[in-house]
Amino acid sequence: MSLGKAARSLVSPARGLLRAPAARRTYSAVADARAVLENELESIRAAGTWKAERIITSKQGPRINVDGSRGNILNFCANNYLGLSSHPDVVQAGIDALKLYGAGLSSVRFICGTQDLHKNLEQKLAEFHEREDCILYASCFDANAGLFEVLLGPDDAVLSDELNHASIIDGIRLCRAKRLRYKHMDLSDLETKLKESQSSRMRLVVTDGVFSMDGDVAPLQGICDLAEQYGAMVFIDECHATGFLGPRGRGTDELLGVMDRVHIVNSTLGKALGGAAGGYTVGPKPLIDLLRQRARPYLFSNSLPPPVVACATRAVELLLASNEISQSMTAKTMRCHFRCILVSPKETLSIMPIHLTRAKLYTA
Ligand SMILES: Cc1ncc(COP(=O)(O)O)c(C=O)c1O
C-alpha cells in the first residue's frame, strides 16, 4: 500500500466518524426548528387568521379570473384605484422601455444603476406633489424604512399615530429619536405629546394620510395647526391617496388644503400609479440629497427596473395632463358608497371597510 493510500484509508474513516455527529447535530437543529415553526403555524390556523392566497390567472382589474373558480370574479380588494395597472398606454410604455432599456440595471442607483428614466420619474413626481425633489425606492416599505433613521437622531422626537402602517412602525424602530405614540387621530393627545417633547431638537409628526384598514382620513388641518404652534414638521404616508384624493388627485394634503404645510410625503407606485412596484419620498431638497447619501434601502438595493419606471411615469403623465382620471374615481366611489351605505356608514372615499364580527369570518 502506498503511503498516500494508507494515509487516505486512515483519514477517511476518521473523517467519516467526525462527520456523523456533526450531521446528526445539524439534523437535530433543523428538526427542532421545524417543530417550533409547525407549532407557530398551528397557532395561526387555530386563531383563524391564516392567510390563504388566491391565484389570479388574468390581469389585475375589477373582474379577474381566479384559479379554481369558473368565470369572472368581481374584485373589490385590490388597490388599483384608477384602473391604471392595465391601461393600454401604461402597458405600452413598459413594453417600449423593456425594448429600449432592457430588463434591469444589475446595480444599485449610486454605482451604475441610474438611467435618465429614473431621473425623469423623480422630477415628474416632485412636480406632481409640488415639492422640491424626489427619491425613488424599490417600494414604499423601503421609503418608510429609509427616512426616519436618516432624518432623526437621538436629540430628536417622532410623534406617530398608533394606527400607522407597519412599514412606518418598522422605519421608526430603526431610528434613534425619542418615540411618542399618540392615540388614533386624537389631536388633544398629539398636543400632549408635543408638550412632552418640547426639549427635542427636531420633531416630526407622522401619520398615514388615509389609513389603510379603515379608510379614515387624517385630520391634517388640525395636525398642521399644532405642528406650527409647537415648531414640528409633518410627514404623511399617501399610499392610499396619491392619484385620486383632492380635486387634482394630489392626495390628502390637497383634499384638505394643506399642501404647503405638510413637509414630507412618502407614497407608492404600487397602487394607483400603475400598480407595478416602487415607492418614493418627496420633500425639501437637502433631505432628498441626504437620503441619497445615507438611506440604506436606497444605497444597498437594486434600481427599479426600467419597464416598471416607465409604466409609473406614463401613469403620472396621464394624471398631470388631465384631472379626468382622478375625478372619475371620486364619482365612482361616491356612487358605490351610496350603494354600500348600509354596510359601511362611515364617510370614506376610497377604502370601504366591511367589519365582520369574528376574525375567522375574514378568511372564510
Ligand atoms: C399605508 C401604506 N404604506 C406603505 C405601504 C407599502 O407600500 P409598498 O407596497 O410600495 O411597499 C403600504 C402597502 O400596503 C401601505 O398601505
The ligand as a Gaussian input file, in Angstrom:
#p B3LYP/6-31G(d) Opt

LIG

0 1
 C      -50.045000      52.966000       4.169000
 C      -49.039000      52.120000       3.448000
 N      -47.748000      52.484000       3.484000
 C      -46.793000      51.764000       2.856000
 C      -47.121000      50.619000       2.149000
 C      -46.042000      49.859000       1.444000
 O      -46.114000      50.140000       0.058000
 P      -45.312000      49.266000      -0.991000
 O      -46.247000      48.188000      -1.440000
 O      -44.926000      50.212000      -2.082000
 O      -44.133000      48.712000      -0.278000
 C      -48.455000      50.204000       2.082000
 C      -48.800000      48.974000       1.326000
 O      -49.702000      48.260000       1.560000
 C      -49.448000      50.978000       2.744000
 O      -50.723000      50.613000       2.725000

